[in-house]
Amino acid sequence: MTTPLRCAVLDDFQAVATTLADWSPVTARGVEVVSYPDHLADEDELAARLAAYDILVTLRERVPFPASLLARLPRLKLLVASGMRNSVIDYAAAERAGVTVCGTASSSTPPVELTWALLLGLARGIVTEHTALRGGGPWQQTVGADLYGRRLGLLGLGKTGSRVARIGLAFGMEVTAWSPNLTKERADAAGVVLAPSKEALLADGDFVSVHLALGERTRGLIGAAELALMRPTAYLVNTSRSAIVDQDALLEALRTGRIAGAGLDVFDTEPLPADHPLRTAPNLLATPHLGYVTRANYATYYREAVEDVLAFLDGSPVRVLP
């Protein structure tokens, strides 16, 4: 008797994976689909839970798939990851294990919108004032930072960074940008000023927002020395990748008031431990990695995950990574 195929959808925190897409074409092929709303960080626990599955659907980079874990998943034949870029999958190990890895489309619009939610929240003290108003606290206790006429510095001017730039320009901000490969022609085309250096951008920015891909040249790009260049009245926002900004250095900058505040959506460890010092850091506005978490984006992820599974079952995988 042939063993039925089994598919696990991982880290479905909001329990929406099976409602935002129609999985009936998959189950009609005899595939059992199970959704897990919790996150397992321990490799032994992951291996024990996932060893009985032939297909895994993982959301973004929540679960790493190193060679050590892949070797403990004897039934695994297809790994679907949302998005077309994933830095926590060992593709070479997957190939050696005979595991096909596929991706999905992903919109850059949601992280742009969240970037501005954090930036505006910081600038106008939204959380502080909301908490006071709802809790019977003082009426007006902050003085907001203006956007009009202020300088927005963007580390990265790709698809996301250029959209953030357009909104900054609409607010009447002066927008500058820098990245290791950014040219004056590209900056001019986006209507922004090319900063002469990373250091100049940090020193001159009233708001600095990170929009770089994580790689060897960008890992640890912003450390204690770079944060020391920023103005005491400046804000830093990171909705890109945590490892681009040294988390300990940022925590110290917040504790000492070296910068006015920070907005974070990404962390070195996710989910962030309950006792992590960032949870109580002063002048920090933080969200639990919501940059890509919108209804439309999730619908795309899971709809195309279904397509990936069906194509694999038909022997013609699509959107194969890397």
C-alpha positions in Angstrom: 0.0 0.0 0.0 1.3 3.4 -0.9 1.8 5.8 2.0 -0.2 9.0 1.5 1.7 12.2 1.0 1.7 14.6 3.9 2.3 18.4 3.8 3.0 20.7 6.8 2.5 24.4 6.8 4.9 25.9 9.3 4.6 29.0 11.6 1.0 29.8 10.7 0.8 32.2 13.7 -2.5 33.7 12.7 -4.0 30.3 11.5 -4.9 31.7 8.1 -2.8 29.6 5.7 -5.7 27.2 4.8 -8.3 30.0 4.6 -6.5 32.5 2.4 -5.9 30.0 -0.3 -7.9 27.0 -1.7 -6.0 23.9 -0.8 -8.7 21.5 -2.1 -6.8 20.8 -5.4 -3.9 19.5 -3.2 -6.1 17.4 -0.8 -7.9 16.1 -3.9 -4.6 14.5 -4.9 -4.6 12.6 -1.7 -2.2 14.9 0.2 -2.9 15.5 3.9 -2.3 19.2 4.8 -1.6 20.1 8.4 -1.0 23.7 9.6 1.1 24.5 12.7 0.4 27.8 14.5 3.4 27.6 16.8 7.2 28.1 16.2 9.8 25.5 17.1 13.4 26.8 17.3 15.0 23.6 18.6 16.3 21.4 15.8 15.6 18.2 17.7 12.0 19.3 18.1 11.7 20.3 14.5 13.2 17.0 13.3 10.8 15.0 15.4 7.7 17.0 14.2 8.7 17.1 10.5 10.2 13.7 9.9 6.8 12.3 8.8 6.2 14.9 6.1 6.9 14.8 2.3 6.2 18.5 1.7 6.9 21.5 3.9 5.7 25.1 3.4 7.7 27.6 5.3 7.0 31.3 5.7 9.8 33.6 4.7 12.9 32.9 6.9 11.2 31.9 10.1 12.6 28.3 10.1 16.3 27.7 9.1 16.9 24.6 7.0 20.6 23.8 7.4 22.2 20.5 6.2 21.9 19.0 9.7 18.1 19.4 9.8 17.6 18.3 6.1 19.5 15.1 6.9 16.9 14.3 9.5 13.9 14.6 7.2 14.0 11.3 5.2 10.6 11.8 3.6 11.0 15.4 2.5 10.9 15.9 -1.2 9.5 19.4 -1.6 10.2 22.6 0.4 8.2 25.7 -0.5 9.4 29.0 0.9 7.4 32.2 0.4 9.4 34.8 -1.6 12.0 34.2 -4.1 15.0 34.8 -1.8 15.8 32.8 1.3 19.1 33.0 3.2 18.4 30.3 5.8 18.0 27.3 3.4 21.1 25.3 2.6 20.3 24.8 -1.1 23.4 22.5 -1.8 22.3 20.2 1.1 18.7 20.2 -0.2 20.0 19.2 -3.7 22.1 16.4 -2.2 19.1 15.1 -0.3 16.9 15.2 -3.4 14.7 18.0 -2.1 13.3 20.4 -4.6 13.0 24.0 -3.2 10.4 26.4 -4.7 9.4 30.0 -4.0 6.5 32.4 -4.5 6.0 36.0 -5.4 6.2 38.6 -2.7 5.2 42.3 -2.8 7.6 45.0 -1.6 4.6 47.3 -0.8 3.8 46.0 2.7 7.3 46.7 4.2 7.2 50.2 2.6 4.0 50.9 4.4 5.2 49.5 7.7 8.4 51.5 7.5 6.3 54.7 7.4 4.1 53.4 10.2 7.2 53.1 12.4 8.7 56.3 11.3 5.6 58.3 11.8 4.9 56.6 15.1 8.4 57.6 16.3 8.2 61.1 15.0 4.9 61.9 16.7 5.2 59.8 19.8 2.0 57.9 18.9 2.4 55.0 21.3 3.3 57.2 24.2 0.4 59.6 23.7 -2.1 56.8 22.9 -1.1 54.9 26.1 -1.4 58.0 28.2 -4.8 59.0 26.7 -6.3 55.5 27.2 -4.8 55.2 30.7 -5.8 58.5 32.1 -2.2 59.9 31.8 -1.0 63.4 31.0 -2.6 65.3 28.2 0.2 66.0 25.7 3.6 65.0 26.9 5.7 64.8 23.8 6.7 67.4 21.2 6.7 65.8 17.7 9.5 65.8 15.2 8.7 67.5 11.9 9.1 65.6 8.6 8.7 68.6 6.2 12.1 70.1 5.4 14.0 67.3 7.3 16.5 64.9 5.8 15.6 61.2 5.3 18.7 59.0 4.7 18.1 55.7 3.0 20.6 52.9 3.2 19.6 51.1 0.1 17.6 52.4 -2.9 16.3 49.2 -4.4 12.6 48.3 -5.0 11.6 49.0 -1.3 14.0 51.9 -0.7 12.9 53.8 -3.8 9.3 53.5 -2.8 10.1 54.8 0.7 11.9 57.6 -1.0 8.9 58.7 -3.0 6.8 59.0 0.1 9.5 61.0 1.8 9.6 63.4 -1.1 5.8 63.7 -0.9 6.1 64.8 2.7 8.5 67.5 1.6 11.6 65.8 3.0 15.1 66.0 1.5 16.0 62.4 0.7 19.5 61.1 0.4 20.6 57.6 -0.3 23.7 55.4 -0.1 24.6 51.8 -0.8 27.8 50.0 -1.8 26.6 49.9 -5.5 24.4 53.0 -5.8 25.3 55.3 -8.7 24.4 59.0 -9.1 22.4 58.1 -12.2 20.1 55.7 -10.2 19.8 58.3 -7.4 18.9 61.0 -9.8 16.3 58.8 -11.5 14.7 58.3 -8.1 14.8 62.1 -7.4 17.1 61.7 -4.4 20.6 62.9 -3.6 23.5 60.4 -3.6 25.2 60.7 -0.2 29.0 60.8 -0.6 29.4 58.0 2.0 27.6 55.9 4.5 29.2 58.0 7.2 27.9 61.3 5.7 24.4 59.9 5.4 24.3 58.8 9.0 25.8 62.1 10.2 23.4 64.3 8.2 20.1 62.3 8.6 17.2 63.3 10.8 15.7 59.9 10.0 17.7 56.9 8.7 16.0 53.9 7.3 17.6 50.5 6.3 16.6 48.9 3.0 19.6 46.7 2.1 19.8 43.0 1.4 21.8 41.0 3.9 25.2 39.8 2.6 28.8 39.7 3.6 29.2 43.4 2.8 26.1 44.5 4.8 26.3 42.3 7.8 27.1 44.5 10.8 27.2 47.5 8.5 25.8 49.7 11.3 27.7 49.3 14.6 28.7 51.4 17.6 31.0 53.6 15.5 28.3 54.3 12.9 25.6 55.0 15.5 27.9 57.4 17.2 27.9 59.5 14.0 24.2 60.1 14.2 22.6 63.2 15.7 21.1 62.8 19.2 17.8 64.0 17.7 17.9 61.4 14.9 15.8 58.2 14.5 16.9 54.8 13.0 14.3 52.5 11.4 15.1 48.9 10.3 12.5 46.8 8.5 15.1 45.0 6.4 17.4 42.4 8.2 18.4 42.5 11.8 22.0 41.6 11.2 22.7 44.7 9.2 22.5 46.7 12.5 24.5 45.5 15.5 21.7 44.8 18.0 23.8 45.2 21.1 25.2 48.5 19.9 21.7 49.8 19.1 20.5 48.8 22.5 23.3 50.7 24.1 22.6 53.8 21.9 19.0 53.7 23.1 19.9 53.3 26.7 22.3 56.1 26.7 20.2 58.5 24.6 22.8 58.5 21.9 20.0 58.7 19.3 16.4 59.9 19.8 14.8 56.5 19.1 14.5 53.5 16.8 11.9 51.6 15.0 12.5 47.9 14.6 10.6 45.1 12.8 13.5 42.6 12.7 15.5 40.9 15.4 18.5 38.6 15.8 16.2 36.0 17.5 12.6 35.6 16.4 10.2 35.3 18.0 11.9 37.7 20.5 12.3 36.0 23.9 10.0 37.3 26.6 12.9 38.5 28.7 14.9 40.1 25.9 16.3 43.6 26.8 14.9 45.1 23.6 11.4 44.5 24.9 12.0 47.2 27.6 14.5 49.4 25.8 13.7 53.1 26.0 12.6 55.1 22.9 12.0 51.9 20.9 9.0 51.4 18.7 9.0 47.7 17.8 6.7 45.3 15.8 7.1 41.5 15.6 8.4 41.2 12.0 5.1 42.4 10.4 6.8 43.9 7.3 5.4 41.3 4.9 2.3 40.3 7.0 -0.7 41.6 5.1 -3.7 39.8 3.7 -2.9 40.4 0.1 0.7 39.2 0.5 -0.3 36.1 2.5 -2.9 35.3 -0.1 -0.2 35.4 -2.8 2.2 33.2 -0.7 -0.3 30.5 0.0 -2.0 30.5 -3.4 1.4 30.1 -5.1 2.4 27.5 -2.6 -0.6 25.5 -3.7 0.5 26.0 -7.3 4.1 24.9 -6.4 2.8 21.7 -4.8 0.6 20.8 -7.7 3.3 21.5 -10.2 5.7 19.3 -8.2 3.1 16.5 -8.1 2.8 16.8 -11.9 6.5 16.4 -12.2 7.1 19.9 -13.5 8.2 22.1 -10.6 7.8 25.9 -11.0 9.6 28.8 -9.3 12.6 26.6 -8.4 15.1 28.2 -6.0 17.8 29.4 -5.9 
